[in-house]
Amino acid sequence: MQLDGTDHWQVFVVSLHDATDRRDKIKRQLSACSIPFEFVDAIDGRAGLAAKHEPLIDRPGTEVQFGRRMTDAEYACALSHMSIYSRIIEGNLPGAIILEDDAIIGPLFAKFYQNRAYATADLIQLDHMHGDIWLFSKRKPLIEGVEISRAARNASLTTGYSINRKAAAHILDHGLPLRGPADWPCDVTVLNAMLALPRVVDHPVWENGASAIEVERKAVLAGMISRKRYSRFFKRNYWRRWWLKRRTIRVS
C-alpha cells in the first residue's frame, strides 16, 4: 500500500521480502484502522550479511561496546532501521512511524496516528521492554488513556515507534558503524526520548517462535563463557546500573 504523503507522517513497515504471513497480518491491522503505509524490504541476514554491508558494521567494536558479538540477523535488522532514517533525511521528511511486521496494533495506535501524537517528541517508543523512567519524572498526556515519560536509559524493542528528523540524524551520526542493535545503536536519552505508558503497540510471545532474531540471539548468549562472579564490581557499567536502579522506576 502506498502513501499519499499529504498529511500524516509516513508509516513504514520493516519486513523481509518473503514474510508473506506477517505482511498479511500487519496489512489487515493497518487497513482496519484506515492507516496507509509502505513496506520496506528488510536487509536479510539469515544466511550471513552481504559483503556490501560490512563497511557499515564494526564487529570487534560491538564486543567492546555491546558486551557480546551480534548475529548477522541482528546487524541486518539494525541496518534496515537505519535505511529508513536515511530516507527521512534524504527525503526531508519531518519524521516517520516505524513498525516491524510482527507488531500488534489496535484502537490505541489508530488514535495515536489520527491525533498526530507522533510529533510530541523526538522519539516515542510505542512498545518497549526493560524501560526505566526517572523516579520523580512527570508523566505527560499523549492521547486519551496514554501518557509518556522520558526514558532514563535506552529501552529495548523497535516493534513500533515514531521518530523525527532530528532523532534520525542523531542515530545515523552516532550509530554508524554499527556496534549495537537496532534498539539502540547509540545513546538516545540525549534526545527527547519518551516511553508510552501503557504501551500502544504489542509484540508476539517470542517463545512461540515468532522471532528468528531472538532464536539466534539466545544461541549466542548460551554459548558465551561465564564470567567470574565478582568481576562485575570492577566495571564502570555495573556501578552506572547500580546508580540508575536507585533513581529510576522500571515500567516494562
Beta strands, then each sheet from edge to edge (+ up, - down):
strand 1: 10-15
strand 2: 38-41
strand 3: 95-100
strand 4: 123-125
strand 5: 132-134
strand 6: 140-143
strand 7: 146-150
strand 8: 160-164
strand 9: 193-197
strand 10: 248-250
sheet 1: 2+ 1+ 3+ 8- 4+ 9+ 7- 6+
sheet 2: 5+ 10-
end
